[in-house]
Amino acid sequence: MGSKRLLFGCLIIGIFSLLAIAAPLVSPYDPSSIDQAGLLMPPSARHLLGTDGLGRDLLSRIIYGARISLSIGLIAVGISVAIGLVFGAVSGFYGGLIDSLIMRFVDIMLCFPTFYLILAVTAILGPSIFNIMIIIGLTSWMGTARLIRAEILSLKEREFIQAERAIGASSSRIILRHLIPNAIGPVMVNATLGIAGAILVESGLSFLGLGVQPPTPSWGNILIESKSTLGVAWWITVFPGAAILTTILGFNFIAEGLKKKIG
């Protein structure tokens, strides 16, 4: 069952990734092209997913939006995993006062509601793709740190680590060559779920006007217009929402599949 979920999740994410990479080739229209004669057109042969309030092709905007949303998810999680690995590995390996200080800092960070912290920092620094990647990454590493710490606390007492200590291996060698590679499995599962979470955060920020700014399309800011057109243009809500939902499900299936294989 785990292999089927993993395969199905990889298929979903693979399709969206290919569409994002090949966006200029597969998009039927320029995502920013305005057509005053085609405002709020329903799905048809001319526009498969309809158009928005400015006459822009919704399918093209969703395809190009996949580039932004997936990139933000991957880079933000890459940042958070890198930070979490450093803090968690140092905390678990050295223990004592260092462990206590790092874990108390993690506890303090976890006391802040993450989404509201991101909102506050975004409001201060200003909305941009770069800022969103950095902010999400800097506010979502705590789970990875706790996870890698727990794994390393278990691993560092194993015989192969004691053997490395006996031959005089340095702490950095033990951490980088032995502990982190053996503890990375659960982190991969957590990171996969983190990508899904980062995409949801980006969508929420963009929907509130604090994320990716128009005319650059992202799934979140495509949904902004749906607030005023839901009664007359259901497709502007349904199709971007379906893209977000399907992508989140894809990453969740991958995480479930990886968890079954690792566990």
SERO-4910 file (N, C-alpha, C, O; in steps of 0.05 Angstrom, whole numbers):
BEGIN
 pado doro    nc1    nc2    nc3   cac1   cac2   cac3    cc1    cc2    cc3    oc1    oc2    oc3
  Met    A     17    -24      0      0      0      0     17     25      0     11     45    -14
  Gly    A     40     24     16     57     47     17     70     53    -10     73     77    -17
  Ser    A     77     32    -25     89     36    -51     70     49    -71     77     66    -87
  Lys    A     44     41    -69     24     52    -86     19     82    -80     17     98    -99
  Arg    A     18     89    -55     15    117    -47     39    133    -57     36    155    -67
  Leu    A     63    122    -53     87    136    -61     87    141    -91     93    163   -101
  Leu    A     80    120   -106     79    122   -135     58    142   -144     63    158   -162
  Phe    A     34    141   -132     13    159   -140     20    188   -133     16    206   -149
  Gly    A     32    192   -109     41    219   -102     62    230   -121     61    253   -129
  Cys    A     82    213   -128    103    221   -146     91    228   -174    101    246   -187
  Leu    A     71    213   -182     58    218   -208     45    246   -208     48    261   -227
  Ile    A     30    252   -186     16    278   -184     37    301   -185     34    319   -200
  Ile    A     57    299   -167     77    320   -165     93    322   -191    101    343   -199
  Gly    A     99    298   -203    114    298   -228     99    313   -250    111    328   -266
  Ile    A     73    309   -252     57    323   -273     58    353   -268     63    368   -287
  Phe    A     53    361   -244     54    390   -238     82    402   -243     84    424   -253
  Ser    A    102    387   -236    130    396   -240    136    399   -269    149    419   -278
  Leu    A    128    380   -285    132    381   -314    118    404   -326    128    418   -344
  Leu    A     93    409   -318     77    431   -328     91    458   -321     92    476   -337
  Ala    A    102    459   -296    116    484   -287    141    488   -304    146    511   -312
  Ile    A    156    467   -308    182    470   -323    176    478   -352    190    494   -363
  Ala    A    156    465   -364    150    469   -392    128    490   -396    115    490   -417
  Ala    A    124    508   -377    102    527   -378    101    543   -404     80    546   -416
  Pro    A    124    554   -414    123    569   -439    114    553   -463    104    563   -482
  Leu    A    118    526   -461    112    509   -484     83    499   -483     70    495   -504
  Val    A     72    494   -459     46    482   -456     24    502   -451      0    495   -454
  Ser    A     31    526   -442     10    546   -436     -2    556   -462     12    565   -480
  Pro    A    -29    555   -465    -41    564   -490    -39    595   -494    -41    604   -517
  Tyr    A    -37    610   -473    -36    639   -475    -14    651   -456     -5    637   -438
  Asp    A     -7    675   -461      9    690   -442     -7    695   -417    -30    705   -418
  Pro    A      3    687   -393    -13    689   -369    -20    718   -361    -38    722   -345
  Ser    A     -6    737   -372    -11    765   -365    -26    780   -387    -32    804   -384
  Ser    A    -32    766   -408    -46    779   -431    -75    785   -424    -90    767   -417
  Ile    A    -82    810   -427   -110    819   -420   -127    820   -446   -118    831   -466
  Asp    A   -150    808   -444   -169    808   -466   -195    821   -457   -212    808   -444
  Gln    A   -199    846   -464   -223    861   -455   -249    849   -466   -270    852   -455
  Ala    A   -246    834   -489   -270    822   -501   -277    795   -488   -298    783   -495
  Gly    A   -260    785   -471   -264    758   -460   -265    758   -430   -254    739   -417
  Leu    A   -277    778   -417   -278    780   -388   -296    758   -377   -319    755   -386
  Leu    A   -287    744   -357   -303    724   -342   -316    704   -360   -340    698   -356
  Met    A   -302    694   -380   -313    674   -398   -312    647   -383   -292    640   -372
  Pro    A   -334    632   -384   -334    605   -372   -317    586   -388   -309    592   -410
  Pro    A   -311    563   -376   -295    543   -391   -307    536   -418   -331    532   -420
  Ser    A   -290    536   -438   -299    531   -466   -276    520   -482   -254    516   -471
  Ala    A   -281    514   -507   -259    504   -524   -238    525   -528   -214    518   -531
  Arg    A   -245    550   -527   -225    572   -530   -208    575   -505   -184    579   -507
  His    A   -221    575   -482   -208    577   -456   -217    553   -439   -239    554   -429
  Leu    A   -200    533   -437   -209    507   -425   -218    511   -396   -236    497   -387
  Leu    A   -205    529   -381   -213    534   -353   -226    561   -350   -229    570   -327
  Gly    A   -233    574   -372   -246    600   -370   -225    623   -367   -201    618   -369
  Thr    A   -235    647   -362   -218    671   -359   -226    685   -333   -247    680   -321
  Asp    A   -208    703   -324   -213    718   -300   -226    746   -307   -234    750   -329
  Gly    A   -227    763   -287   -240    789   -290   -226    808   -309   -237    828   -317
  Leu    A   -201    801   -317   -186    818   -337   -184    803   -364   -170    813   -382
  Gly    A   -198    781   -366   -197    766   -391   -172    749   -395   -167    739   -417
  Arg    A   -157    745   -373   -133    728   -375   -140    699   -373   -158    691   -358
  Asp    A   -127    682   -389   -132    654   -390   -125    640   -364   -102    642   -355
  Leu    A   -145    627   -351   -140    616   -324   -122    592   -325   -106    588   -307
  Leu    A   -124    575   -346   -106    552   -348    -77    561   -349    -60    549   -336
  Ser    A    -71    581   -365    -44    591   -368    -34    602   -341    -11    597   -334
  Arg    A    -51    616   -327    -43    628   -301    -38    606   -280    -20    609   -263
  Ile    A    -54    585   -281    -50    563   -262    -24    548   -268     -9    541   -250
  Ile    A    -18    544   -293      7    530   -301     31    547   -292     50    536   -281
  Tyr    A     31    573   -298     53    590   -290     54    593   -259     75    596   -247
  Gly    A     30    593   -247     29    594   -218     42    570   -204     52    572   -182
  Ala    A     41    547   -218     54    523   -207     84    528   -203     96    518   -185
  Arg    A     96    543   -222    125    550   -219    130    564   -193    149    557   -178
  Ile    A    114    584   -187    119    600   -164    113    584   -138    129    583   -120
  Ser    A     90    572   -137     81    558   -113    100    534   -106    108    531    -83
  Leu    A    107    518   -126    125    496   -121    153    505   -114    166    493    -97
  Ser    A    163    526   -127    190    536   -121    191    547    -93    210    541    -78
  Ile    A    171    562    -85    170    572    -57    170    549    -37    184    550    -17
  Gly    A    153    529    -42    152    506    -24    179    492    -22    188    486      0
  Leu    A    192    486    -44    217    471    -44    240    487    -31    254    477    -14
  Ile    A    242    513    -38    265    529    -28    260    535      2    279    534     18
  Ala    A    236    542      9    230    547     38    236    523     55    248    526     76
  Val    A    228    500     46    233    475     62    263    469     61    273    459     81
  Gly    A    276    474     39    305    470     39    319    486     60    337    477     74
  Ile    A    311    512     63    322    529     83    316    519    111    334    517    128
  Ser    A    291    511    116    283    502    143    297    476    150    305    472    173
  Val    A    300    457    131    313    432    137    343    437    143    354    425    161
  Ala    A    356    455    128    384    461    133    388    472    161    406    463    175
  Ile    A    371    491    169    373    502    196    367    481    217    381    479    237
  Gly    A    345    466    213    338    446    232    359    424    236    363    415    258
  Leu    A    372    416    214    393    396    215    416    406    232    427    391    249
  Val    A    424    431    228    447    442    243    440    443    273    455    433    290
  Phe    A    418    456    280    410    459    308    405    432    321    414    426    343
  Gly    A    390    414    307    384    388    319    408    370    322    411    357    343
  Ala    A    426    370    303    450    354    304    468    363    327    479    347    342
  Val    A    473    389    329    490    400    350    478    394    377    492    386    396
  Ser    A    452    399    380    438    394    405    440    365    414    446    360    437
  Gly    A    433    347    396    433    319    403    460    308    408    464    291    425
  Phe    A    480    317    393    507    305    395    522    314    420    533    298    435
  Tyr    A    520    340    426    536    351    448    521    350    475    533    346    496
  Gly    A    494    352    474    479    350    499    486    371    519    496    392    512
  Gly    A    479    366    544    486    385    565    474    413    562    451    416    554
  Leu    A    491    433    569    482    460    568    474    469    539    455    483    535
  Ile    A    490    460    520    484    467    492    457    457    484    441    471    471
  Asp    A    451    432    491    425    420    485    403    435    499    382    441    486
  Ser    A    406    442    524    386    457    538    380    484    526    357    492    523
  Leu    A    401    499    519    398    525    507    384    524    480    366    540    475
  Ile    A    392    505    463    380    503    437    351    494    439    333    505    425
  Met    A    345    475    456    317    466    459    299    487    472    275    489    465
  Arg    A    310    504    490    294    526    501    288    546    479    266    558    478
  Phe    A    308    551    462    303    569    440    282    558    421    265    573    411
  Val    A    283    532    416    262    519    399    235    522    412    215    528    399
  Asp    A    233    518    439    208    521    453    197    550    451    173    554    447
  Ile    A    215    570    453    207    598    450    196    603    422    175    616    419
  Met    A    209    592    402    200    596    374    173    583    370    156    593    355
  Leu    A    169    560    383    143    546    380    120    560    394     97    554    389
  Cys    A    127    578    413    106    592    427     91    612    409     68    620    414
  Phe    A    105    622    388     93    641    370     76    627    350     85    607    338
  Pro    A     51    636    345     35    624    323     49    630    297     53    653    288
  Thr    A     57    608    283     75    611    260     64    629    238     77    646    228
  Phe    A     38    625    231     27    640    209     26    670    215     31    686    198
  Tyr    A     19    677    241     17    705    248     45    717    249     49    741    244
  Leu    A     65    701    257     93    711    257    101    717    228    114    737    223
  Ile    A     94    699    210    101    703    182     87    728    171     98    744    157
  Leu    A     61    731    179     46    755    171     60    781    180     63    800    165
  Ala    A     69    780    206     81    804    217    107    811    203    112    834    196
  Val    A    124    791    199    150    795    186    146    804    157    160    821    147
  Thr    A    127    792    143    122    799    115    112    828    113    120    842     95
  Ala    A     95    836    132     85    863    132    108    883    136    108    905    126
  Ile    A    128    875    153    151    893    158    170    894    134    178    916    125
  Leu    A    177    871    123    197    870    102    185    875     74    200    882     56
  Gly    A    159    872     72    146    876     46    143    850     31    159    832     34
  Pro    A    121    847     16    116    822      2    133    819    -23    133    837    -40
  Ser    A    146    797    -25    161    790    -50    166    760    -49    165    747    -28
  Ile    A    172    748    -72    177    719    -73    201    712    -56    200    692    -41
  Phe    A    222    728    -58    246    722    -42    241    723    -12    249    705      3
  Asn    A    227    744     -4    221    747     25    204    724     36    208    714     58
  Ile    A    185    715     19    167    694     28    183    668     32    179    654     52
  Met    A    201    662     13    217    638     16    234    638     42    234    619     57
  Ile    A    247    661     46    264    664     70    248    662     95    255    648    114
  Ile    A    226    677     96    210    679    121    198    652    128    199    643    151
  Ile    A    187    637    108    175    611    114    197    592    124    193    577    143
  Gly    A    221    593    111    243    576    119    252    582    147    258    563    163
  Leu    A    254    608    154    265    615    181    245    611    203    253    612    227
  Thr    A    220    606    197    200    603    218    188    574    219    168    569    233
  Ser    A    201    555    205    189    528    204    209    506    208    205    483    200
  Trp    A    233    512    220    254    492    223    252    477    249    266    457    253
  Met    A    235    486    268    236    475    295    229    445    296    241    430    312
  Gly    A    209    437    280    202    409    280    224    391    270    229    369    281
  Thr    A    239    400    249    262    385    239    283    383    261    295    362    264
  Ala    A    288    405    275    309    405    296    302    384    317    320    369    326
  Arg    A    277    384    326    269    365    347    272    336    337    281    318    351
  Leu    A    264    332    312    264    305    301    293    295    298    298    272    306
  Ile    A    311    311    287    338    302    283    353    299    310    369    281    312
  Arg    A    346    316    329    358    313    356    350    286    368    367    272    379
  Ala    A    325    278    366    316    253    377    330    229    364    337    210    377
  Glu    A    333    231    338    346    209    323    375    207    331    386    185    335
  Ile    A    389    230    334    417    230    341    422    221    369    442    208    375
  Leu    A    404    228    388    407    218    415    406    188    416    420    176    433
  Ser    A    391    176    398    390    146    397    415    135    383    426    115    392
  Leu    A    423    148    361    444    137    345    472    140    357    489    123    353
  Lys    A    476    161    373    504    166    382    514    146    403    537    146    409
  Glu    A    495    130    413    503    109    432    508     82    418    515     63    431
  Arg    A    504     81    392    508     56    378    537     49    376    555     65    380
  Glu    A    542     23    371    570     13    371    587     26    349    610     31    353
  Phe    A    576     31    325    592     41    303    601     70    309    622     79    300
  Ile    A    585     85    325    593    112    333    615    110    354    634    125    354
  Gln    A    612     91    373    633     87    393    659     79    380    680     87    389
  Ala    A    657     63    359    681     55    345    695     79    332    719     81    332
  Glu    A    679     97    320    690    121    308    704    139    329    725    150    324
  Arg    A    692    140    353    704    156    374    731    143    382    751    157    387
  Ala    A    731    116    383    755    102    392    779    106    373    802    106    382
  Ile    A    774    109    347    796    113    328    803    143    326    819    150    309
  Gly    A    790    160    342    797    188    342    783    206    321    793    227    315
  Ala    A    761    196    311    746    212    291    736    238    303    728    238    327
  Ser    A    737    260    288    729    286    299    698    287    301    684    271    289
  Ser    A    688    305    318    660    308    321    646    315    295    624    304    289
  Ser    A    657    333    280    645    340    254    643    317    235    623    314    221
  Arg    A    664    300    235    663    276    218    641    257    227    626    246    210
  Ile    A    639    253    253    618    234    263    591    245    256    573    229    248
  Ile    A    586    271    260    560    282    254    553    281    225    532    272    217
  Leu    A    572    290    208    567    293    179    568    266    164    552    262    145
  Arg    A    586    248    172    590    224    157    573    200    167    567    181    152
  His    A    564    202    192    551    178    204    523    185    216    504    171    210
  Leu    A    522    205    233    497    210    247    475    221    228    453    210    227
  Ile    A    480    243    214    460    255    197    451    236    175    427    234    171
  Pro    A    469    223    160    460    204    140    441    182    151    423    173    137
  Asn    A    446    173    175    430    152    187    404    162    199    386    147    205
  Ala    A    403    188    203    379    200    215    361    214    195    341    226    202
  Ile    A    369    214    169    356    231    150    329    220    141    313    236    130
  Gly    A    323    195    145    298    183    135    273    197    146    257    207    130
  Pro    A    270    199    172    246    213    183    245    243    175    224    254    172
  Val    A    269    254    171    270    283    163    259    286    135    246    306    129
  Met    A    263    266    117    253    267     90    222    267     91    209    282     76
  Val    A    211    250    108    182    250    110    171    276    120    152    287    109
  Asn    A    184    287    141    176    313    152    179    335    131    162    353    130
  Ala    A    201    334    116    205    355     95    184    354     73    176    375     64
  Thr    A    176    330     66    155    327     45    129    340     54    116    354     39
  Leu    A    122    335     79     98    348     90    102    378     93     84    393     90
  Gly    A    127    386     98    134    414    100    130    429     74    122    452     75
  Ile    A    135    416     52    131    429     26    102    435     22     94    457     13
  Ala    A     85    415     29     56    419     27     47    442     44     31    459     36
  Gly    A     58    443     69     51    465     87     60    492     77     46    512     79
  Ala    A     84    493     65     95    518     54     78    529     31     73    553     29
  Ile    A     68    510     14     51    518     -8     25    530      3     14    550     -7
  Leu    A     14    518     24    -11    528     36     -6    556     49    -23    574     46
  Val    A     17    560     62     23    586     74     26    607     52     15    629     55
  Glu    A     40    600     31     43    619      9     17    626     -3     11    650     -9
  Ser    A     -1    606     -7    -27    612    -18    -43    630      0    -57    648     -9
  Gly    A    -41    625     27    -55    642     46    -45    671     45    -61    689     46
  Leu    A    -19    674     45     -7    701     44    -15    715     18    -22    739     19
  Ser    A    -13    701     -4    -20    714    -30    -50    721    -30    -57    742    -41
  Phe    A    -67    704    -19    -95    710    -18   -100    735     -1   -119    750     -7
  Leu    A    -84    740     19    -87    763     36    -73    788     25    -74    810     36
  Gly    A    -60    784      2    -46    807    -11    -18    811      0     -6    832     -6
  Leu    A     -7    793     17     19    796     28     39    776     17     62    774     27
  Gly    A     31    763     -4     49    743    -17     59    752    -44     67    775    -47
  Val    A     59    734    -63     68    741    -90     49    762   -101     25    760   -101
  Gln    A     61    783   -112     45    806   -121     38    804   -151     55    795   -167
  Pro    A     13    811   -158      5    812   -186     23    831   -201     33    850   -189
  Pro    A     27    827   -227     14    807   -244     26    779   -244     16    761   -258
  Thr    A     48    775   -228     60    748   -227     39    729   -215     29    734   -193
  Pro    A     33    708   -230     12    690   -220     22    670   -200     43    657   -204
  Ser    A      8    666   -178     11    644   -160    -17    634   -153    -36    648   -157
  Trp    A    -19    609   -144    -45    599   -138    -60    615   -118    -85    617   -119
  Gly    A    -46    626    -99    -59    643    -78    -71    668    -89    -94    675    -84
  Asn    A    -55    683   -105    -65    709   -115    -85    706   -137   -101    724   -143
  Ile    A    -86    682   -151   -107    677   -170   -134    676   -156   -154    684   -166
  Leu    A   -133    665   -131   -158    662   -116   -168    689   -105   -192    691    -97
  Ile    A   -151    710   -104   -160    735    -93   -186    745   -107   -204    754    -94
  Glu    A   -186    743   -133   -208    754   -149   -234    738   -143   -256    749   -147
  Ser    A   -231    713   -134   -255    697   -129   -273    709   -107   -296    702   -106
  Lys    A   -261    726    -90   -278    738    -69   -301    754    -80   -322    755    -68
  Ser    A   -296    768   -102   -316    786   -113   -331    774   -137   -351    785   -146
  Thr    A   -321    751   -147   -334    739   -171   -346    712   -167   -354    698   -186
  Leu    A   -346    702   -141   -355    675   -136   -383    670   -147   -388    648   -157
  Gly    A   -401    689   -144   -428    685   -153   -432    684   -183   -452    673   -192
  Val    A   -413    695   -198   -416    696   -227   -394    680   -242   -396    675   -266
  Ala    A   -372    674   -228   -350    660   -241   -338    639   -223   -316    643   -212
  Trp    A   -352    617   -219   -344    596   -200   -317    584   -207   -303    575   -189
  Trp    A   -310    584   -233   -285    571   -242   -260    584   -231   -239    571   -228
  Ile    A   -262    610   -224   -238    624   -213   -231    614   -185   -208    615   -177
  Thr    A   -251    603   -171   -247    592   -145   -240    562   -147   -222    552   -134
  Val    A   -255    548   -163   -254    518   -164   -227    508   -175   -215    491   -162
  Phe    A   -218    518   -197   -194    507   -210   -168    513   -196   -152    495   -192
  Pro    A   -163    538   -187   -139    542   -171   -140    527   -144   -120    516   -135
  Gly    A   -164    526   -132   -167    511   -107   -161    481   -112   -149    468    -95
  Ala    A   -171    471   -134   -166    442   -141   -136    437   -145   -126    416   -137
  Ala    A   -122    456   -157    -93    453   -161    -79    452   -134    -61    435   -131
  Ile    A    -86    469   -116    -74    469    -89    -80    443    -75    -62    430    -64
  Leu    A   -106    435    -75   -114    411    -62   -100    386    -73    -90    370    -57
  Thr    A    -98    384    -99    -85    361   -112    -56    360   -105    -45    338   -100
  Thr    A    -43    382   -105    -14    383    -99     -9    375    -70      9    360    -64
  Ile    A    -25    386    -52    -22    379    -23    -27    349    -20    -12    336     -5
  Leu    A    -47    338    -33    -52    309    -31    -28    293    -42    -20    273    -31
  Gly    A    -16    303    -64      7    289    -76     30    288    -56     42    266    -53
  Phe    A     36    310    -43     58    310    -24     51    293      0     69    280     12
  Asn    A     26    293      9     18    276     31     21    246     24     29    230     41
  Phe    A     14    239      0     17    211     -9     46    203     -9     53    181     -1
  Ile    A     64    221    -19     92    216    -19    102    211     10    117    193     15
  Ala    A     94    229     28    103    227     56     93    201     68    108    187     82
  Glu    A     68    193     63     57    168     74     73    144     62     79    125     77
  Gly    A     79    145     36     94    123     24    122    121     35    131     99     40
  Leu    A    135    144     39    162    143     50    162    133     79    180    118     87
  Lys    A    141    141     94    139    132    121    136    102    123    148     89    140
  Lys    A    120     90    105    116     61    105    142     47     98    149     27    110
  Lys    A    157     58     79    182     45     70    204     47     92    218     28     98
  Ile    A    205     71    105    225     75    126    218     59    151    235     46    163
  Gly    A    192     60    158    183     46    182    180     16    178    173      2    197
***
